[in-house]
Amino acid sequence: MYLKRLEIQGFKSFAHKTALEFLPPKAGRFSVTAIVGPNGAGKSNVTDAIRWVMGEQALKHVRAKKSEDVIFNGSELKGALGAAEVTMVLDNSSGQPTPPANPPVPPRAGSRLDAVTRGDLSDFPEIVITRRLYRSGESEYLVNKQPSRLLDIHLLLARAQFAEHAYSIVSQGMIDRLLTVSPSERKDWFDEASGIKEHQIKQHQASLKLARSEEHMREATTLLTEVTPRLKLLAKQVKKLERRHEVATELTAAEESYYLSLYTINKTEIDGIKHSLEKINSEYRVAFDTLSKIQAELATLAKGASRHQVFEEMQTRHQAAVKTVNDVERSLAILEGQMHTEYTQAGAQNVAWLHKKVGDLQRAAEEANHKIETAERERAASEGRASEHKRSVETMMVEQTQLKLTISRLQSDLFKDQSEREYLHLSGLTAVKAVLEGGRKFGKIHGLVAELGDVNEDYRLALEVAAGHHLSSIVVEDEDVARKAIEYLRVNKYGVATFLPLNKIQPRGTYGDSDRFIGQNGVIGKAIDLVKFDAKFHNIFSL
């Protein structure tokens, strides 16, 4: 394994992407690549880049004070960059494996670097290690373009005996430090050379894991010490929770039974109210017709002569007849006096004429008496008719009063029934009514689910219970119509309504083997098969 290529971009003085190619060995011998230049040209930055990409964490070893110092900071001709990136390509075409001394650690699930971290390097003709640092402080490591940990890179390079602290990288003053280092520091160099650095890293990681495991065990022991006295209490709480679940299940069943009974009672009451309303409306129409007839008769009577006028007319006719009789009697008395006088003066010659005159006057008196009797009979008849009219009027007034009371009672019952119907209507269907009355301004609205299907009266109650709140859902053509209607309800504060767009509703699948119940005793059939509806509403009724 040897260094094949080094790519640097944005690291220190390398503003542009720079690639350094290192020649492969010939006849088992490696060539020497030299970089020359004046002081300050950035020759040492190449060594710093190699050390940095190999995972160097001490900034002083790459001649920097802070992490941002390794990012190109700009010049007169080019502005500062936002990231520094160094890629090191190691040639592994020789395929020399470096098997671990101990059995390999099980690989992490889903990682593409398992072969690398286990030491099976022969599977990779090239190993590409990349380190990238952003000016925001974020950094990342890549091995063969896959995200990796710094520990994986350290293990990889330790197996290849190609680490940042190995003697394969000789920088300025390194020989002097090697001669003057302490025995413990010199031992680190020997460890690198002997190839046990990998095991030291693993030993260190294992020590850290053991320390963490011991800490976790102490925490677990502490938790057990705290939790053990509460086990009985927790067991009781678990039993209570299980009992609560049972009670909740029973309560749900009781609520369903209660609401079903409540629905049945309410429906019975509503049907009774509707029947009573129809009966009241029928009685109201009959009473109203009777009142209209009585009012017409009263109007007719009002147009004719009143009882007082009829009495005055009959009284006038009676007085006229009495006056006629008095005039005839007075004329008869005068004639009788004249007759006696004439008898005395003229003698018997005029007796015949006087008798004739007396006969005429008597007949006139009889006629006058007959007229008086006729007038009396007519007056008595008129008074009888007037009394009869008076009794009829009084009877009609009583009937009118009774009819008014009946109408008031019927109107009160009607108002009460209408109030109940309006309450039921306003309690849940205000929004639905507003949408249905809106018409086509929202788009194509097919109507309520309850209006789109036809069922046998024998199955109506069961199907209404099964459908539940879906009966008042509004079926629309698509979601645009539903969106417009919802916005209309929100703006006008009419409440809420449920919309079922035809283009969005999907049919509900068949659960289990429910078909095996068909034909059994007490099973009539599937609910959807008992409803008649248009084929385009199949998805709606299959919910």
C-alpha positions as CSV (number, residue, x, y, z in Angstrom):
1,M,0.0,0.0,0.0
2,Y,1.4,3.4,-0.9
3,L,0.2,7.0,-1.4
4,K,-1.1,7.3,-4.9
5,R,-2.7,10.8,-5.1
6,L,-3.3,13.8,-2.8
7,E,-6.0,16.3,-3.7
8,I,-6.1,19.6,-1.8
9,Q,-8.7,22.4,-2.1
10,G,-9.2,25.3,0.3
11,F,-6.6,24.0,2.7
12,K,-4.3,26.8,3.9
13,S,-2.6,28.3,0.8
14,F,-4.3,26.0,-1.7
15,A,-7.1,28.2,-2.9
16,H,-7.7,26.1,-6.1
17,K,-8.1,22.4,-6.3
18,T,-4.6,20.9,-6.6
19,A,-3.8,17.2,-7.2
20,L,-0.4,15.7,-6.5
21,E,0.3,12.4,-8.3
22,F,2.8,10.0,-6.9
23,L,4.4,7.4,-9.2
24,P,3.9,3.7,-8.6
25,P,6.9,1.5,-7.8
26,K,9.0,0.0,-10.5
27,A,10.9,-3.3,-10.0
28,G,9.9,-3.1,-6.3
29,R,11.5,0.3,-5.8
30,F,9.6,3.5,-5.1
31,S,10.5,6.8,-6.7
32,V,11.1,10.1,-4.8
33,T,8.8,13.0,-5.4
34,A,10.3,16.3,-4.3
35,I,8.6,19.7,-4.0
36,V,10.9,22.7,-4.2
37,G,10.3,26.4,-3.8
38,P,11.3,29.5,-1.8
39,N,10.5,30.0,1.8
40,G,6.8,30.7,2.4
41,A,5.7,29.1,-0.8
42,G,3.7,26.5,1.2
43,K,5.8,23.4,0.8
44,S,5.2,22.4,4.5
45,N,1.4,22.8,3.9
46,V,1.6,19.5,1.8
47,T,2.8,17.6,4.9
48,D,0.3,19.4,7.0
49,A,-2.5,18.4,4.6
50,I,-1.4,14.7,4.8
51,R,-1.3,14.8,8.5
52,W,-4.6,16.6,8.7
53,V,-6.5,14.2,6.4
54,M,-5.2,11.3,8.5
55,G,-7.1,12.6,11.5
56,E,-4.7,14.9,13.3
57,Q,-6.6,16.7,16.1
58,A,-3.8,18.8,17.6
59,L,-3.8,22.1,15.7
60,K,-0.2,22.8,16.7
61,H,1.0,19.8,14.6
62,V,-0.5,21.4,11.5
63,R,0.8,24.9,12.5
64,A,-2.6,26.4,13.3
65,K,-4.1,28.2,16.3
66,K,-7.7,27.5,15.6
67,S,-9.7,25.3,13.2
68,E,-10.5,28.2,10.8
69,D,-6.8,28.8,10.2
70,V,-6.6,25.7,8.0
71,I,-9.3,27.2,5.6
72,F,-8.1,29.6,2.8
73,N,-8.6,33.1,4.2
74,G,-8.5,35.0,0.9
75,S,-5.9,37.0,-1.1
76,E,-5.8,40.0,-3.3
77,L,-7.0,38.0,-6.3
78,K,-9.4,35.6,-4.6
79,G,-11.9,35.8,-1.7
80,A,-12.0,33.6,1.3
81,L,-13.4,30.1,0.9
82,G,-16.1,28.5,3.1
83,A,-14.5,25.0,3.5
84,A,-11.3,23.1,3.3
85,E,-11.1,19.6,1.9
86,V,-8.2,17.1,1.5
87,T,-8.5,13.7,-0.2
88,M,-5.8,11.1,0.1
89,V,-5.9,8.1,-2.3
90,L,-4.0,5.0,-1.1
91,D,-3.2,2.3,-3.7
92,N,-4.0,-1.2,-2.4
93,S,-3.8,-3.1,-5.7
94,S,-1.3,-5.5,-4.2
95,G,-4.2,-6.8,-2.1
96,Q,-2.1,-7.7,0.9
97,P,-4.5,-8.4,3.7
98,T,-3.8,-7.4,7.2
99,P,-5.9,-9.8,9.3
100,P,-6.6,-8.8,12.9
101,A,-5.0,-10.7,15.8
102,N,-8.4,-11.1,17.5
103,P,-11.7,-12.3,16.0
104,P,-13.3,-9.4,14.1
105,V,-16.0,-7.3,15.8
106,P,-19.5,-7.8,14.3
107,P,-20.0,-5.1,11.7
108,R,-22.5,-2.3,12.1
109,A,-25.8,-3.0,10.3
110,G,-26.1,-1.3,7.0
111,S,-22.5,0.1,6.9
112,R,-20.6,-0.2,3.6
113,L,-17.3,0.2,5.5
114,D,-17.6,-3.2,7.3
115,A,-14.8,-4.8,5.3
116,V,-12.5,-1.8,5.9
117,T,-13.1,-1.6,9.6
118,R,-12.6,-5.4,10.0
119,G,-9.2,-5.2,8.2
120,D,-10.2,-7.0,5.0
121,L,-8.3,-4.5,2.8
122,S,-7.9,-6.8,-0.1
123,D,-11.4,-6.1,-1.3
124,F,-10.5,-2.5,-2.1
125,P,-8.0,-1.7,-4.9
126,E,-8.0,1.9,-3.8
127,I,-8.8,3.4,-0.4
128,V,-9.9,7.1,-0.6
129,I,-9.9,9.0,2.7
130,T,-11.4,12.5,2.7
131,R,-11.6,15.1,5.5
132,R,-13.8,18.2,5.1
133,L,-14.1,21.2,7.4
134,Y,-16.6,24.1,7.1
135,R,-16.1,27.6,8.3
136,S,-19.2,27.1,10.5
137,G,-17.2,24.6,12.5
138,E,-18.9,21.4,11.1
139,S,-16.6,18.6,9.8
140,E,-16.9,15.2,8.3
141,Y,-14.8,12.2,7.3
142,L,-15.4,10.0,4.3
143,V,-13.9,6.6,3.4
144,N,-14.5,5.7,-0.2
145,K,-17.1,8.5,-0.4
146,Q,-19.0,7.0,2.5
147,P,-19.5,8.9,5.9
148,S,-17.2,7.4,8.5
149,R,-16.0,8.0,12.0
150,L,-12.5,9.2,13.0
151,L,-12.1,6.0,15.0
152,D,-12.7,4.0,11.8
153,I,-10.0,5.9,10.0
154,H,-7.6,5.5,12.9
155,L,-8.1,1.7,12.9
156,L,-7.8,1.5,9.1
157,L,-4.5,3.4,9.1
158,A,-3.2,1.5,12.1
159,R,-3.8,-1.9,10.4
160,A,-1.9,-0.5,7.4
161,Q,0.8,0.9,9.7
162,F,0.2,4.2,8.1
163,A,-0.9,6.5,10.9
164,E,-0.3,10.2,11.4
165,H,2.1,9.6,14.3
166,A,4.1,6.9,12.5
167,Y,7.6,7.4,11.4
168,S,6.4,7.3,7.8
169,I,5.8,11.0,8.1
170,V,9.0,12.9,8.9
171,S,8.5,16.6,9.3
172,Q,10.9,19.4,10.3
173,G,12.7,18.8,13.6
174,M,11.3,15.2,13.9
175,I,14.8,13.6,14.0
176,D,15.9,15.9,16.7
177,R,12.7,15.1,18.7
178,L,13.3,11.4,18.2
179,L,16.8,11.6,19.7
180,T,15.6,13.7,22.7
181,V,12.3,12.1,23.6
182,S,11.6,10.3,26.8
183,P,11.6,6.5,27.0
184,S,7.7,6.4,27.1
185,E,7.5,8.6,24.0
186,R,10.1,6.5,22.2
187,K,8.0,3.4,23.1
188,D,5.1,5.0,21.1
189,W,7.4,5.0,18.0
190,F,8.3,1.4,18.5
191,D,4.6,0.5,18.9
192,E,3.8,2.2,15.6
193,A,6.7,0.3,14.0
194,S,5.7,-3.1,15.5
195,G,2.1,-2.8,14.3
196,I,0.4,-3.1,17.7
197,K,-1.0,0.5,17.6
198,E,-4.3,-1.0,16.3
199,H,-4.6,-3.2,19.3
200,Q,-3.7,-0.3,21.6
201,I,-6.5,1.7,20.0
202,K,-8.9,-1.2,20.5
203,Q,-7.7,-1.7,24.0
204,H,-8.4,2.0,24.7
205,Q,-11.8,1.8,23.2
206,A,-12.6,-1.3,25.1
207,S,-11.5,0.4,28.3
208,L,-13.8,3.3,27.6
209,K,-16.7,0.9,26.8
210,L,-16.0,-1.0,30.1
211,A,-16.0,2.3,32.0
212,R,-19.3,3.3,30.3
213,S,-20.7,-0.2,31.0
214,E,-19.7,0.0,34.7
215,E,-21.2,3.5,34.9
216,H,-24.4,2.1,33.3
217,M,-24.4,-0.8,35.8
218,R,-24.1,1.6,38.7
219,E,-27.0,3.7,37.3
220,A,-29.0,0.5,36.8
221,T,-28.3,-0.5,40.4
222,T,-29.3,2.9,41.6
223,L,-32.5,2.7,39.6
224,L,-33.3,-0.8,40.9
225,T,-32.7,0.5,44.4
226,E,-35.2,3.3,43.8
227,V,-37.7,1.3,41.9
228,T,-37.8,-1.9,44.1
229,P,-39.8,-0.3,47.0
230,R,-42.4,0.9,44.4
231,L,-42.9,-2.4,42.7
232,K,-46.0,-3.2,44.8
233,L,-47.4,0.2,44.1
234,L,-46.7,-0.2,40.4
235,A,-48.3,-3.7,40.4
236,K,-51.4,-2.2,42.0
237,Q,-51.4,0.6,39.4
238,V,-51.1,-2.0,36.6
239,K,-54.1,-3.9,38.0
240,K,-56.0,-0.6,38.2
241,L,-55.0,0.2,34.7
242,E,-56.2,-3.2,33.5
243,R,-59.4,-2.7,35.4
244,R,-59.7,0.7,33.9
245,H,-59.4,-0.8,30.4
246,E,-62.1,-3.3,31.2
247,V,-64.4,-0.6,32.6
248,A,-63.7,1.6,29.6
249,T,-64.7,-1.3,27.3
250,E,-67.9,-1.9,29.3
251,L,-68.6,1.9,29.3
252,T,-68.2,2.0,25.6
253,A,-70.6,-0.8,25.1
254,A,-73.1,0.8,27.6
255,E,-72.8,4.1,25.8
256,E,-73.5,2.5,22.4
257,S,-76.5,0.7,23.9
258,Y,-77.7,4.0,25.6
259,Y,-77.3,6.0,22.5
260,L,-79.1,3.4,20.4
261,S,-82.0,3.4,22.9
262,L,-81.9,7.2,23.0
263,Y,-82.0,7.3,19.2
264,T,-85.0,4.9,19.2
265,I,-86.9,6.9,21.8
266,N,-86.1,10.2,20.0
267,K,-87.2,8.7,16.7
268,T,-90.4,7.4,18.2
269,E,-91.1,10.8,19.8
270,I,-90.3,12.6,16.5
271,D,-92.7,10.3,14.6
272,G,-95.4,11.0,17.2
273,I,-94.8,14.7,17.0
274,K,-95.0,14.5,13.2
275,H,-98.3,12.5,13.5
276,S,-99.7,15.0,16.0
277,L,-98.6,17.9,13.8
278,E,-100.5,16.4,10.9
279,K,-103.6,15.8,13.0
280,I,-103.4,19.4,14.4
281,N,-102.9,20.8,10.9
282,S,-106.0,18.8,9.7
283,E,-108.1,20.1,12.7
284,Y,-106.8,23.6,12.1
285,R,-107.9,23.5,8.5
286,V,-111.3,22.2,9.4
287,A,-111.8,24.9,12.1
288,F,-110.5,27.6,9.8
289,D,-113.0,26.5,7.1
290,T,-115.8,26.6,9.7
291,L,-114.8,30.0,10.9
292,S,-114.6,31.3,7.4
293,K,-118.2,30.1,6.8
294,I,-119.4,31.7,10.0
295,Q,-117.7,35.0,9.1
296,A,-119.3,34.9,5.7
297,E,-122.7,34.4,7.3
298,L,-122.1,37.2,9.7
299,A,-121.1,39.5,6.9
300,T,-124.3,38.5,5.0
301,L,-126.4,39.3,8.1
302,A,-124.5,42.6,8.5
303,K,-125.4,43.6,5.0
304,G,-129.2,43.1,5.7
305,A,-131.5,45.1,8.0
306,S,-130.8,44.9,11.6
307,R,-133.4,43.7,14.2
308,H,-134.0,47.2,15.4
309,Q,-134.8,48.5,11.9
310,V,-137.2,45.5,11.3
311,F,-139.0,46.3,14.6
312,E,-139.3,50.0,13.7
313,E,-140.6,49.2,10.3
314,M,-143.2,46.8,11.7
315,Q,-144.1,49.4,14.4
316,T,-144.6,52.1,11.7
317,R,-146.9,49.7,9.7
318,H,-148.9,48.9,12.8
319,Q,-149.4,52.6,13.7
320,A,-150.5,53.3,10.1
321,A,-153.1,50.4,10.4
322,V,-154.3,51.7,13.8
323,K,-154.7,55.2,12.3
324,T,-156.7,53.9,9.4
325,V,-159.0,52.1,11.8
326,N,-159.4,55.2,13.9
327,D,-160.2,57.3,10.8
328,V,-162.8,54.7,9.6
329,E,-164.5,54.6,13.0
330,R,-164.5,58.4,13.2
331,S,-166.1,58.6,9.7
332,L,-168.7,55.9,10.8
333,A,-169.7,57.9,13.9
334,I,-170.0,61.0,11.7
335,L,-172.1,59.2,9.2
336,E,-174.4,57.7,11.9
337,G,-175.0,61.2,13.3
338,Q,-175.7,62.5,9.9
339,M,-178.1,59.5,9.3
340,H,-180.1,60.3,12.4
341,T,-180.3,63.9,11.3
342,E,-181.3,63.0,7.9
343,Y,-183.9,60.6,9.3
344,T,-185.4,63.4,11.3
345,Q,-185.3,66.0,8.5
346,A,-185.9,64.0,5.3
347,G,-188.0,61.2,6.5
348,A,-187.9,57.7,5.3
349,Q,-187.1,58.5,1.6
350,N,-183.4,58.4,2.3
351,V,-183.4,55.4,4.6
352,A,-182.4,53.0,1.8
353,W,-179.4,55.2,0.7
354,L,-178.2,55.5,4.3
355,H,-178.4,51.7,4.9
356,K,-176.3,51.2,1.8
357,K,-173.8,53.8,3.0
358,V,-173.7,52.1,6.4
359,G,-173.0,48.7,4.7
360,D,-170.2,50.2,2.8
361,L,-168.7,51.7,5.9
362,Q,-169.0,48.4,7.8
363,R,-167.2,46.6,5.0
364,A,-164.5,49.2,5.0
365,A,-164.2,48.8,8.8
366,E,-164.0,45.0,8.4
367,E,-161.3,45.4,5.8
368,A,-159.4,47.8,8.1
369,N,-159.7,45.3,11.0
370,H,-158.5,42.5,8.7
371,K,-155.5,44.7,7.7
372,I,-154.9,45.4,11.4
373,E,-154.9,41.7,12.2
374,T,-152.6,41.0,9.2
375,A,-150.3,43.7,10.4
376,E,-150.3,42.3,14.0
377,R,-149.5,38.8,12.6
378,E,-146.7,40.2,10.5
379,R,-145.4,42.2,13.5
380,A,-145.5,39.0,15.7
381,A,-143.8,37.0,12.9
382,S,-141.1,39.8,12.5
383,E,-140.5,39.8,16.2
384,G,-140.2,36.0,16.1
385,R,-137.7,36.1,13.2
386,A,-135.8,38.9,15.0
387,S,-135.6,36.8,18.2
388,E,-134.5,33.8,16.1
389,H,-131.9,36.0,14.4
390,K,-130.7,37.2,17.7
391,R,-130.4,33.7,19.1
392,S,-128.6,32.6,15.9
393,V,-126.2,35.6,16.2
394,E,-125.6,34.8,19.9
395,T,-125.0,31.1,19.0
396,M,-122.6,32.1,16.2
397,M,-120.8,34.4,18.6
398,V,-120.3,31.6,21.1
399,E,-119.2,29.3,18.3
400,Q,-116.8,31.9,17.0
401,T,-115.4,32.4,20.5
402,Q,-114.9,28.6,20.8
403,L,-113.4,28.4,17.4
404,K,-111.0,31.2,18.2
405,L,-110.0,29.3,21.4
406,T,-109.5,26.2,19.4
407,I,-107.5,28.0,16.7
408,S,-105.3,29.6,19.4
409,R,-104.7,26.2,21.0
410,L,-103.9,24.7,17.6
411,Q,-101.6,27.6,16.8
412,S,-99.9,27.1,20.1
413,D,-99.4,23.4,19.5
414,L,-98.3,24.1,16.0
415,F,-95.8,26.8,17.2
416,K,-94.5,24.3,19.9
417,D,-94.1,21.6,17.3
418,Q,-92.4,24.0,14.9
419,S,-90.1,25.1,17.7
420,E,-89.1,21.5,18.4
421,R,-88.5,20.9,14.7
422,E,-86.5,24.1,14.4
423,Y,-84.4,23.1,17.5
424,L,-83.7,19.7,16.1
425,H,-82.9,21.3,12.7
426,L,-80.6,24.0,14.1
427,S,-78.9,21.6,16.5
428,G,-77.0,19.8,13.8
429,L,-78.1,20.6,10.2
430,T,-77.6,24.4,10.0
431,A,-74.4,24.0,8.1
432,V,-75.8,21.3,5.8
433,K,-78.8,23.4,5.0
434,A,-76.6,26.4,4.2
435,V,-74.6,24.4,1.8
436,L,-77.6,22.8,0.1
437,E,-79.3,26.2,-0.2
438,G,-76.1,27.6,-1.8
439,G,-76.8,25.5,-4.8
440,R,-74.4,25.5,-7.8
441,K,-72.3,28.4,-6.7
442,F,-69.9,25.9,-5.1
443,G,-70.0,23.4,-8.0
444,K,-71.8,20.1,-8.4
445,I,-73.4,19.0,-5.2
446,H,-75.2,15.6,-5.3
447,G,-76.9,15.9,-1.9
448,L,-76.9,14.1,1.4
449,V,-76.0,10.5,1.8
450,A,-79.5,9.9,3.3
451,E,-81.1,11.3,0.1
452,L,-79.0,9.3,-2.4
453,G,-80.1,5.8,-1.3
454,D,-83.5,4.0,-1.1
455,V,-84.0,1.3,1.5
456,N,-86.8,-1.0,2.6
457,E,-88.8,0.3,5.6
458,D,-88.1,-2.9,7.5
459,Y,-84.3,-2.3,7.4
460,R,-84.3,1.5,7.7
461,L,-83.6,1.7,11.5
462,A,-80.8,-0.9,11.4
463,L,-79.1,0.9,8.3
464,E,-79.5,4.3,9.9
465,V,-77.7,3.1,13.1
466,A,-75.0,1.5,10.9
467,A,-74.5,4.6,8.8
468,G,-74.4,6.9,11.9
469,H,-73.1,10.4,11.2
470,H,-72.5,9.6,7.5
471,L,-76.2,10.1,6.8
472,S,-75.8,13.9,7.1
473,S,-72.5,13.9,5.1
474,I,-72.7,15.9,1.8
475,V,-71.6,14.2,-1.4
476,V,-69.8,16.5,-3.8
477,E,-68.2,16.0,-7.2
478,D,-64.5,16.8,-6.2
479,E,-62.4,18.3,-3.5
480,D,-62.6,21.8,-5.1
481,V,-66.3,21.9,-4.4
482,A,-65.8,20.8,-0.8
483,R,-63.1,23.5,-0.3
484,K,-65.4,26.3,-1.6
485,A,-68.2,25.1,0.6
486,I,-66.0,24.8,3.7
487,E,-64.7,28.3,3.1
488,Y,-68.3,29.6,2.8
489,L,-69.2,27.9,6.1
490,R,-66.1,29.4,7.8
491,V,-66.7,32.9,6.5
492,N,-70.4,32.9,7.5
493,K,-69.9,31.0,10.8
494,Y,-72.6,28.4,9.9
495,G,-70.7,25.6,11.7
496,V,-69.2,22.4,10.3
497,A,-70.3,19.8,7.8
498,T,-68.7,16.6,6.4
499,F,-68.0,16.4,2.7
500,L,-67.4,13.3,0.6
501,P,-65.7,14.1,-2.8
502,L,-66.5,11.4,-5.4
503,N,-63.0,11.5,-6.9
504,K,-61.3,11.0,-3.5
505,I,-63.4,8.4,-1.6
506,Q,-62.1,4.9,-2.0
507,P,-64.2,1.8,-1.2
508,R,-63.6,0.0,2.1
509,G,-62.1,-3.5,1.7
510,T,-63.8,-6.6,3.0
511,Y,-62.5,-7.6,6.5
512,G,-62.0,-11.3,7.3
513,D,-64.3,-13.9,6.0
514,S,-67.6,-12.0,6.6
515,D,-69.2,-13.7,3.6
516,R,-69.5,-17.0,5.6
517,F,-72.2,-15.5,7.8
518,I,-74.5,-14.9,4.8
519,G,-77.4,-17.3,4.9
520,Q,-77.1,-18.1,8.5
521,N,-80.1,-17.9,10.8
522,G,-80.9,-14.2,11.7
523,V,-78.5,-12.8,9.0
524,I,-80.3,-10.9,6.3
525,G,-77.3,-9.8,4.2
526,K,-74.7,-7.1,3.8
527,A,-75.8,-3.5,4.5
528,I,-74.6,-2.3,1.1
529,D,-76.7,-5.0,-0.7
530,L,-79.9,-3.7,1.1
531,V,-79.6,-0.2,-0.2
532,K,-80.6,0.9,-3.7
533,F,-78.4,3.7,-5.2
534,D,-76.8,4.9,-8.4
535,A,-73.7,3.0,-9.5
536,K,-71.5,6.2,-9.3
537,F,-72.1,6.4,-5.5
538,H,-70.8,2.9,-4.9
539,N,-67.6,4.1,-3.1
540,I,-69.7,6.4,-0.9
541,F,-72.0,3.6,0.3
542,S,-69.1,1.2,0.8
543,L,-67.6,3.3,3.6
